[in-house]
């Protein structure tokens, strides 16, 4: 690794650590004085949300020119999601924040296509599983760190002894930026918000593509990341399935499918394609593959949903 790369990697680590602390203090003060609305005042004296703005800005600055525009784009729409996320206009079937997320994902696909080809679709879709991972302290940080290390390993195995400096650099800055940001997140003192997890998602997708192999490699690592998130969140998801979805015997395929298709956008698609119908899944193979969760329709009414499981 060249001296210049080492310099930038160290710099992004220092800036991420100090910036996270600084923005946490600023957001906490502003929130306590009711100047912003992203402070969860009933949890540990107030947890500021949206601290992932720091990783977003740093990844936008340090990723190669052109690719950084993908992070800037999703970061902009994700920050709007953080600010307006829970507001649902009467004329929309989803929350305004989910709309901005969808617009941001489409924008990443369009802007990324000339640079990444069809892999730009997967880079944008990475937002879904990474967003689902951000449901408990430190979980997204764990995913980003593990997958970044895996990417570095794959870069070494596939490129040694002619290592690509750009590939190593991209994986390292994502890894170091996340590690430096993470202490307060693991402690449950801050939340990265959509601006953080969306930015890390797109940055990871860029790293996957940089390894080589194009769409196939990006798809493989996309699937591995989704499996990892389902594994990390398995206990929380098991409780969610039993209490909210009335699936009393969930299997890992259900967890995987929830990470892949859960959330507001997934439910909107189910509403579009299924209406108020509920498809019953009884085939053992389809159950193992998670089709109960894939086809679970929260918009089904009355008897159809009660008798689903």
ZIRAJO-V898706 format. One record per pair of residues at least 24 apart in sequence whose ideal C-beta (glycine too) atoms are under 10 Angstrom apart, sorted by sequence separation. I is the first residue (numbers start at 1). J is the second residue. D is the distance in Angstrom with one decimal. If there is no record, write none. Layout:
I;J;D  I;J;D
This chain:
24;48;5.8  27;51;6.8  76;100;8.9  77;101;6.5  80;104;8.4  147;171;9.4  148;172;8.0  151;175;8.4  201;225;9.0  230;254;8.8  231;255;7.8  270;294;8.7  273;297;8.9  274;298;9.9  275;299;7.3  276;300;5.6  277;301;9.3  278;302;9.7  280;304;8.6  23;48;7.8  26;51;9.9  53;78;9.2  77;102;8.8  79;104;9.8  102;127;9.7  148;173;9.3  174;199;9.7  178;203;9.1  227;252;8.6  230;255;4.0  231;256;9.0  233;258;8.5  237;262;8.9  270;295;7.6  274;299;7.3  275;300;8.6  276;301;5.0  278;303;9.3  279;304;9.3  27;53;9.1  52;78;8.2  53;79;6.7  77;103;5.8  78;104;6.3  101;127;7.0  148;174;5.1  149;175;6.7  174;200;7.0  177;203;8.2  178;204;9.6  229;255;8.8  230;256;4.5  233;259;7.2  270;296;7.5  271;297;7.3  274;300;7.4  275;301;9.8  276;302;8.8  278;304;4.2  23;50;8.4  24;51;5.8  52;79;9.2  74;101;8.6  76;103;10.0  77;104;3.0  101;128;9.3  147;174;8.9  148;175;3.8  229;256;8.7  230;257;8.5  232;259;9.5  266;293;9.6  270;297;4.9  271;298;8.1  272;299;9.7  277;304;6.7  278;305;5.3  280;307;8.0  281;308;8.6  23;51;5.5  50;78;9.2  76;104;7.3  77;105;8.3  147;175;9.2  148;176;8.8  227;255;9.2  230;258;7.4  231;259;9.6  266;294;8.9  270;298;7.2  271;299;4.7  276;304;7.5  277;305;9.8  278;306;9.3  280;308;6.2  281;309;9.2  22;51;9.9  23;52;9.5  50;79;7.1  53;82;8.4  74;103;10.0  75;104;8.5  77;106;9.6  145;174;9.2  146;175;9.8  148;177;9.4  174;203;4.9  226;255;9.8  227;256;6.2  229;258;9.6  230;259;4.8  261;290;8.9  267;296;9.1  270;299;6.8  271;300;9.7  276;305;9.0  278;307;8.3  279;308;8.7  280;309;8.7  21;51;9.5  23;53;6.5  24;54;9.2  52;82;8.6  73;103;9.7  74;104;4.7  77;107;7.1  101;131;7.8  144;174;6.7  145;175;6.4  148;178;7.0  173;203;8.2  174;204;6.4  226;256;6.2  229;259;4.9  230;260;8.4  260;290;8.2  266;296;9.8  267;297;8.1  270;300;9.0  278;308;5.2  20;51;5.9  23;54;5.5  50;81;9.7  73;104;6.4  74;105;7.4  76;107;8.9  77;108;9.0  144;175;7.6  145;176;9.9  147;178;9.9  148;179;8.9  226;257;9.4  228;259;9.3  229;260;9.2  259;290;9.7  262;293;7.7  267;298;5.4  268;299;9.4  19;51;9.0  20;52;9.0  22;54;8.3  50;82;4.6  73;105;9.7  171;203;9.6  174;206;8.4  175;207;9.1  227;259;8.4  253;285;9.7  257;289;7.8  258;290;7.7  261;293;7.4  262;294;9.9  266;298;9.7  267;299;7.3  20;53;9.5  21;54;9.4  49;82;6.5  50;83;8.1  74;107;7.5  144;177;8.8  145;178;5.7  170;203;7.8  171;204;9.1  174;207;5.8  223;256;9.0  226;259;5.3  227;260;9.8  253;286;8.8  254;287;8.2  256;289;8.5  257;290;3.3  260;293;8.9  261;294;5.9  19;53;8.8  20;54;5.2  23;57;9.7  49;83;10.0  70;104;9.9  73;107;5.0  74;108;5.4  144;178;4.4  145;179;6.3  170;204;9.7  173;207;9.2  225;259;9.1  226;260;5.5  253;287;7.4  254;288;9.1  256;290;5.5  257;291;7.3  259;293;9.6  260;294;8.2  261;295;9.7  262;296;9.5  19;54;4.1  20;55;8.2  73;108;5.9  143;178;9.2  144;179;8.9  171;206;9.6  172;207;9.5  253;288;5.2  254;289;9.2  255;290;7.5  257;292;8.1  258;293;5.1  261;296;9.5  18;54;9.1  19;55;8.6  49;85;9.5  142;178;9.4  170;206;6.3  171;207;4.9  251;287;6.9  252;288;8.4  253;289;4.8  254;290;4.8  257;293;4.1  258;294;8.9  17;54;9.2  70;107;8.7  71;108;8.9  73;110;9.3  74;111;9.7  141;178;5.7  144;181;9.3  145;182;7.5  170;207;5.1  171;208;9.5  223;260;9.1  250;287;9.7  251;288;5.9  252;289;10.0  253;290;3.3  254;291;8.8  256;293;8.4  257;294;4.8  16;54;6.1  19;57;7.7  20;58;10.0  69;107;9.7  70;108;5.2  73;111;6.0  140;178;8.4  141;179;7.9  144;182;8.5  169;207;9.9  170;208;9.9  222;260;9.6  249;287;8.9  251;289;9.0  252;290;7.9  253;291;7.8  254;292;6.0  255;293;8.0  256;294;9.7  257;295;9.2  258;296;9.0  15;54;7.9  16;55;6.3  19;58;7.2  69;108;9.2  70;109;9.5  72;111;9.5  73;112;8.9  170;209;9.3  171;210;7.5  251;290;7.4  253;292;8.4  254;293;4.4  257;296;9.0  15;55;9.9  141;181;7.2  142;182;8.5  167;207;7.7  170;210;5.2  171;211;8.3  247;287;9.7  250;290;8.9  253;293;7.8  254;294;8.7  16;57;9.6  70;111;6.1  141;182;4.0  169;210;9.0  170;211;9.5  251;292;8.7  253;294;9.1  15;57;8.9  16;58;5.7  69;111;6.0  70;112;5.3  140;182;9.1  141;183;9.2  167;209;9.5  168;210;9.0  250;292;8.0  251;293;9.6  254;296;8.9  12;55;9.2  15;58;5.8  16;59;9.4  69;112;8.7  142;185;9.8  167;210;4.3  249;292;9.6  250;293;7.8  38;82;6.4  67;111;9.8  138;182;6.6  141;185;5.4  142;186;8.5  166;210;6.5  167;211;6.1  13;58;9.5  37;82;9.9  38;83;7.4  66;111;9.1  67;112;8.2  70;115;8.0  137;182;9.8  138;183;9.3  140;185;7.7  141;186;6.5  167;212;7.6  247;292;5.9  12;58;5.4  15;61;8.7  37;83;7.9  66;112;9.4  69;115;8.9  70;116;8.5  138;184;9.7  139;185;9.0  164;210;7.4  247;293;7.3  11;58;9.1  12;59;8.3  15;62;9.1  36;83;8.7  37;84;9.9  38;85;9.6  137;184;9.3  138;185;5.4  139;186;9.4  164;211;8.7  245;292;8.5  66;114;8.7  67;115;6.4  137;185;6.1  138;186;3.8  144;192;10.0  164;212;7.9  245;293;7.4  12;61;8.1  37;86;9.7  66;115;5.7  67;116;8.3  74;123;9.4  78;127;8.3  137;186;6.0  138;187;8.2  247;296;7.6  11;61;9.7  12;62;5.3  70;120;8.0  74;124;7.9  81;131;9.5  137;187;7.1  138;188;7.9  246;296;9.3  11;62;8.0  64;115;9.6  73;124;9.8  134;185;9.4  137;188;4.0  140;191;9.8  141;192;8.1  241;292;9.0  245;296;5.8  74;126;9.9  136;188;8.7  137;189;8.4  140;192;6.5  144;196;9.8  148;200;9.4  155;207;8.8  159;211;8.4  241;293;7.6  8;61;9.7  9;62;8.8  70;123;6.8  74;127;6.9  78;131;9.1  137;190;8.9  144;197;8.8  147;200;9.6  151;204;7.8  154;207;9.8  158;211;6.6  159;212;7.3  245;298;8.3  8;62;6.0  70;124;8.4  137;191;8.3  143;197;9.3  154;208;9.1  157;211;9.7  158;212;5.8  244;298;9.1  141;196;9.5  148;203;9.1  152;207;8.9  155;210;7.8  158;213;7.9  241;296;9.3  67;123;9.5  140;196;7.5  141;197;9.8  144;200;5.1  148;204;7.2  151;207;5.0  155;211;5.5  237;293;9.3  134;191;7.8  140;197;5.2  143;200;8.4  144;201;8.8  147;204;6.0  150;207;9.9  151;208;6.7  154;211;5.3  155;212;8.2  134;192;6.5  139;197;9.8  143;201;9.6  150;208;9.8  154;212;8.8  134;193;8.1  141;200;8.7  144;203;8.4  148;207;6.9  151;210;8.3  152;211;9.4  154;213;9.3  158;217;8.8  246;305;8.4  134;194;8.1  140;200;6.7  144;204;6.6  147;207;8.2  151;211;6.2  230;290;9.2  245;305;9.7  246;306;8.2  249;309;8.5  140;201;8.9  143;204;8.6  147;208;8.5  150;211;9.8  247;308;8.6  248;309;6.7  134;196;7.6  135;197;9.9  246;308;7.2  247;309;5.6  131;194;6.9  134;197;4.3  144;207;10.0  154;217;8.0  245;308;8.8  246;309;5.4  133;197;7.1  134;198;9.4  245;309;8.1  132;197;9.0  130;196;9.5  131;197;5.3  134;200;9.1  151;217;9.9  154;220;9.6  127;194;8.8  130;197;5.0  131;198;6.8  133;200;9.5  134;201;9.6  154;221;8.0  129;197;9.8  130;198;7.4  133;201;9.1  241;309;9.7  130;199;9.4  131;200;10.0  127;197;7.7  130;200;6.1  131;201;7.1  151;221;7.1  126;197;10.0  127;198;5.2  130;201;3.7  150;221;7.6  126;198;9.0  127;199;9.4  129;201;7.7  130;202;8.9  127;200;9.5  128;201;8.1  130;203;9.9  124;198;9.8  126;200;8.9  127;201;4.5  130;204;7.2  147;221;7.1  150;224;7.3  126;201;4.2  127;202;7.0  130;205;9.3  150;225;9.0  125;201;8.8  126;202;6.6  124;201;8.6  126;203;9.1  147;224;7.4  123;201;8.2  124;202;7.3  126;204;6.0  127;205;8.7  146;224;9.7  147;225;5.3  150;228;9.0  123;202;5.8  126;205;4.3  146;225;8.9  123;203;9.2  125;205;8.2  126;206;9.4  123;204;8.4  124;205;7.5  144;225;9.3  147;228;6.8  52;134;8.7  120;202;9.9  123;205;3.1  126;208;8.1  143;225;6.7  146;228;6.3  147;229;9.5  122;205;6.2  123;206;6.4  143;226;9.9  121;205;9.7  123;207;9.8  120;205;8.3  123;208;7.7  143;228;5.9  119;205;7.6  120;206;9.7  122;208;7.7  123;209;6.9  142;228;8.6  143;229;5.7  146;232;8.9  119;206;9.2  122;209;8.3  142;229;9.3  52;140;8.7  143;231;9.9  55;144;9.2  116;205;8.3  119;208;7.8  120;209;8.5  140;229;8.6  143;232;6.6  47;137;9.4  104;194;9.3  108;198;9.2  112;202;8.5  116;206;7.7  119;209;4.9  139;229;7.8  142;232;6.2  143;233;9.5  115;206;9.0  116;208;9.8  117;209;8.7  126;218;8.9  133;225;8.8  140;232;9.4  101;194;6.9  105;198;8.7  108;201;9.6  112;205;8.5  116;209;5.3  122;215;7.2  129;222;7.9  133;226;9.4  139;232;5.6  100;194;8.8  104;198;7.1  108;202;6.1  112;206;8.5  115;209;8.7  116;210;9.6  119;213;9.6  121;215;8.8  125;219;9.9  128;222;9.9  129;223;9.6  132;226;8.9  135;229;9.7  138;232;9.6  139;233;6.5  119;214;6.1  120;215;9.7  122;217;10.0  123;218;7.2  126;221;9.2  130;225;7.5  133;228;8.5  134;229;9.6  98;194;9.8  105;201;9.7  118;214;8.3  119;215;5.0  122;218;4.8  126;222;6.3  129;225;6.0  130;226;9.4  133;229;4.4  136;232;8.8  97;194;7.1  101;198;7.3  105;202;9.3  108;205;8.6  112;209;9.1  117;214;6.7  118;215;5.3  119;216;9.2  121;218;9.2  122;219;5.9  125;222;7.1  129;226;4.6  132;229;6.4  133;230;9.2  135;232;10.0  136;233;7.3  139;236;8.8  104;202;9.2  116;214;8.4  117;215;6.8  119;217;8.5  120;218;9.3  121;219;9.7  128;226;8.6  129;227;9.3  131;229;9.8  132;230;8.9  135;233;6.6  67;166;9.8  116;215;8.8  119;218;4.4  122;221;8.9  123;222;8.8  126;225;7.1  129;228;8.9  130;229;7.4  133;232;6.9  134;233;10.0  136;235;9.7  118;218;9.0  119;219;8.1  122;222;5.2  126;226;9.1  129;229;5.1  133;233;6.6  136;236;6.4  117;218;9.6  118;219;9.6  122;223;9.8  125;226;9.8  128;229;9.9  129;230;8.4  132;233;7.4  135;236;6.6  64;166;6.6  116;218;8.0  135;237;9.1  67;170;8.0  119;222;9.5  64;169;8.2  132;237;9.2  135;240;9.3  63;169;9.1  64;170;7.2  62;169;8.6  63;170;6.5  62;170;9.0  85;193;8.8  82;191;9.4  85;194;6.9  62;172;9.9  63;173;7.1  82;192;9.6  83;193;9.5  59;170;9.6  62;173;5.1  63;174;8.5  82;193;4.4  83;194;9.6  61;173;9.6  62;174;9.4  81;193;8.1  82;194;5.1  83;195;9.4  81;194;4.3  82;195;5.5  59;173;7.1  62;176;9.7  79;193;8.0  80;194;8.8  81;195;7.6  82;196;8.9  58;173;7.9  59;174;7.0  62;177;7.9  78;193;7.6  79;194;7.5  80;195;9.0  78;194;4.2  79;195;4.5  82;198;9.6  77;194;8.7  78;195;4.3  79;196;9.8  81;198;7.8  58;176;9.6  59;177;6.2  77;195;9.0  78;196;8.0  55;174;8.8  58;177;5.5  59;178;9.7  75;194;9.3  76;195;8.7  78;197;8.0  79;198;9.1  74;194;9.2  75;195;5.6  78;198;3.9  79;199;9.6  56;177;9.7  74;195;8.6  75;196;8.9  77;198;7.8  78;199;6.9  55;177;5.1  58;180;9.1  76;198;10.0  54;177;8.5  55;178;6.8  58;181;8.8  75;198;6.9  78;201;9.4  74;198;4.8  75;199;5.0  78;202;9.5  55;180;8.8  73;198;9.9  74;199;6.3  52;178;10.0  54;180;9.2  55;181;5.4  132;258;7.2  133;259;7.4  54;181;6.5  55;182;9.7  71;198;8.7  72;199;9.0  74;201;7.7  75;202;8.4  129;256;9.4  132;259;4.8  71;199;5.2  74;202;5.0  131;259;9.5  132;260;8.4  52;181;7.6  70;199;9.5  71;200;9.1  73;202;8.3  74;203;9.5  129;258;9.8  130;259;9.4  132;261;9.4  51;181;7.6  71;201;9.6  72;202;9.7  129;259;4.9  132;262;5.7  71;202;5.4  128;259;7.8  129;260;6.4  131;262;9.3  132;263;6.3  70;202;5.2  71;203;5.9  128;260;6.8  129;261;9.7  131;263;6.8  51;184;7.5  52;185;8.8  70;203;8.4  128;261;7.6  129;262;9.2  51;185;7.7  68;202;10.0  128;262;8.0  129;263;9.9  131;265;9.5  132;266;9.5  67;202;9.0  68;203;9.3  70;205;8.2  71;206;8.0  125;260;9.0  128;263;6.9  48;184;9.6  54;190;9.9  56;192;9.1  67;203;8.8  70;206;6.8  47;184;9.5  55;192;7.2  56;193;9.5  59;196;10.0  128;265;7.4  51;189;9.2  52;190;8.7  54;192;8.9  56;194;9.9  57;195;9.4  67;205;9.9  68;206;9.0  127;265;9.6  128;266;7.7  51;190;4.4  52;191;8.0  53;192;8.6  56;195;5.1  60;199;7.7  63;202;9.4  67;206;5.3  50;190;9.0  51;191;6.7  52;192;3.2  53;193;7.6  55;195;8.5  56;196;6.4  59;199;5.6  63;203;6.7  67;207;9.9  47;188;7.2  48;189;8.5  49;190;7.8  50;191;7.4  51;192;5.8  52;193;5.2  54;195;9.4  55;196;5.6  56;197;9.9  58;199;9.1  59;200;7.7  62;203;9.8  47;189;6.4  48;190;5.8  49;191;4.3  50;192;7.6  51;193;7.0  52;194;7.8  53;195;5.1  54;196;8.0  55;197;9.5  56;198;7.9  57;199;8.8  64;206;8.7  67;209;8.9  44;187;9.1  46;189;9.6  47;190;6.3  48;191;7.2  49;192;8.1  50;193;3.9  52;195;4.9  53;196;7.1  56;199;3.9  59;202;8.3  60;203;9.3  63;206;6.7  67;210;8.7  44;188;6.5  45;189;9.3  47;191;5.8  49;193;4.7  50;194;8.0  51;195;8.8  52;196;1.4  55;199;5.8  56;200;8.5  59;203;5.0  63;207;9.5  43;188;8.0  44;189;6.8  48;193;8.9  49;194;9.0  50;195;5.7  51;196;6.8  52;197;6.5  54;199;9.8  55;200;6.4  58;203;10.0  43;189;9.8  49;195;9.3  50;196;7.5  52;198;8.1  53;199;8.7  56;202;9.6  64;210;9.1  49;196;9.3  52;199;6.4  56;203;9.2  59;206;9.1  43;191;9.4  52;200;7.5  55;203;8.3  40;191;7.4  38;191;8.5  38;193;7.2  16;173;9.5  20;177;9.9  19;177;9.9  9;168;9.5  13;172;9.6  17;176;9.7  5;165;6.2  9;169;7.4  12;172;8.7  13;173;8.8  16;176;7.3  17;177;9.5  20;180;7.2  21;181;9.9  24;184;6.2  105;265;8.6  4;165;9.1  5;166;9.3  8;169;7.3  12;173;5.2  16;177;4.7  19;180;8.8  20;181;5.0  28;189;9.4  1;163;8.4  11;173;9.4  12;174;9.3  13;175;9.3  14;176;9.4  15;177;8.5  16;178;7.9  17;179;8.8  18;180;8.6  19;181;8.3  20;182;8.6  21;183;9.2  28;190;9.1  101;263;9.1  102;264;9.3  2;165;6.4  5;168;7.2  6;169;9.8  9;172;5.0  12;175;9.9  13;176;4.3  16;179;8.2  17;180;4.1  20;183;8.2  21;184;7.4  27;190;8.3  101;264;8.4  102;265;6.1  1;165;7.4  5;169;5.0  8;172;8.7  9;173;6.0  12;176;5.7  13;177;7.1  16;180;3.7  17;181;7.3  20;184;6.3  101;265;7.1  4;169;9.2  8;173;6.9  11;176;9.4  12;177;5.3  13;178;9.8  15;180;8.0  16;181;5.0  17;182;9.4  20;185;8.4  24;189;7.1  98;263;7.8  99;264;9.4  2;168;9.6  6;172;9.1  9;175;8.7  10;176;7.9  13;179;7.1  14;180;7.3  16;182;9.1  17;183;8.0  24;190;5.4  98;264;4.3  99;265;9.3  102;268;8.8  1;168;6.3  2;169;8.9  5;172;7.4  9;176;5.4  13;180;4.4  17;184;9.7  23;190;8.6  97;264;8.5  98;265;5.9  1;169;8.0  5;173;9.1  8;176;9.5  9;177;9.2  12;180;7.6  13;181;9.4  21;190;9.5  94;263;10.0  95;264;6.3  98;267;9.6  99;268;9.8  20;190;7.2  94;264;5.3  98;268;7.6  1;172;7.9  93;264;9.3  94;265;7.1  20;192;9.3  94;267;8.4  93;267;9.4  94;268;5.3  93;268;6.0  20;196;9.9  88;264;9.6  92;268;9.8  94;271;9.4  93;271;6.8  85;264;9.7  93;272;8.7  93;299;9.7
